[in-house]
Amino acid sequence: MGQLSPGVIWFWPSWSRISHIVTRATITYNAPARDCPTADNVMVNVDLSLTFRIGPDAEAARNFVYRLGANRFDELLAAEAEESIRGLVYGVTHDRVNDLREEFAVGMLATLNSKVTPYGIQIMNVKITDVKLPNELQERLERTTAFKTKMGELEKTFENRVRVLDDEATKELETIRKTNARKIQEIEAERKRFEIERIEMEERAKGEARVEEVNATSKAEVALKKAQGKEVVAKVNSTQNAEALLKKTQIQCQKLQIEADQKSNVMIKDSEAELKVSESQAAAMIARAEAEAKGAEALAEKRRYELEWARLEVLKDIAKTGRKFITGSKGEQILNDLVPSSGM
């Protein structure tokens, strides 16, 4: 006839009654399966928990009440759950039973929904709460799992240790490489510094050598100029002295020659005059002339003596002014002029 709305009903007809009350709450259902054989014939106990609800509308509730009912739904759900559990467990070995919880839940949810949806029931969730193997086998599996876990931990510890050793070796190698690179850079910098110092020392030595060379060249040129100047001065002085001595000697010689010529002319005139007077006086005159000739030789000896003193005076003047260095033909000429020849 329909459904009633929730709430308080103040007047209820006596000819009306409620036939069934269906809750919309979610209901939890446990479906254990005992002694399910695996592919390797090991008996396993599996506890299954599922949640369902009836609805969501009144038509679904009517289908549940009039087409299935609670008792038959219990039988259907128990049979379907156990069949699904046994089929799933039989397809795997005992060591993989614990790994099939998620796979079983997804497959079981789809199977049960396909079976109960026409009766207005919705399966919300399916979950395997527990899987029990035989005690001895369970202990062996636990020991195996513990051993595998320990092996995994040891492998991870070993890998971690290897990784740590590898990192330490890499770090030490990198440190050695950086240290060697730094040492190489220091050696290279020191080599460059030494090379720069060597170049600076070479340039300094070259500069000092050039300065010394320039100084030596300058000193040599100055000394050469001084020597040349002194040579020129000495030559000029020697030439002037020689010319003065020569002029003086020439003048004295000319004077002596003139005096001699005058005396000879006078004597010739006197001789010619007296020759006519008396030939007796000729011998006396000749004697007197011979005496005068001897006197002329003595006078020439005196002139040579005076010339020698003049030469010595010149040497004295030259010696007083310092040492002279005269070479070449000019020096030889000056020496010949200053040193008397063997014929004098």
Protein Blocks (a to p, Z undefined) as FASTA:
>chain_A
ZZcdedddfbdcfkbccfbdcdfbdcddddddehiacfkopacdddddddddedjbfklm
mmmmmmnommlmmmmmmmmmmmmmmmmmmmpcfklmmmmmmmmmmmmmmmmmmmmmmnop
acfbdcdfbdcddfklmmmmmmmmmmmmmmmmmmmmmmmmmmmmmmmmmmmmmmmmmmmm
mmmmmmmmmmmmmmmmmmmmmmmmmmmmmmmmmmmmmmmmmmmmmmmmmmmmmmmmmmmm
mmmmmmmmmmmmmmmmmmmmmmmmmmmmmmmmmmmmomklmmmmmmmmmmmmmmmmmmmm
mmmmmmmmmmmmmmmmmmmnopcddedjklmmmmmmmpccfkZZ
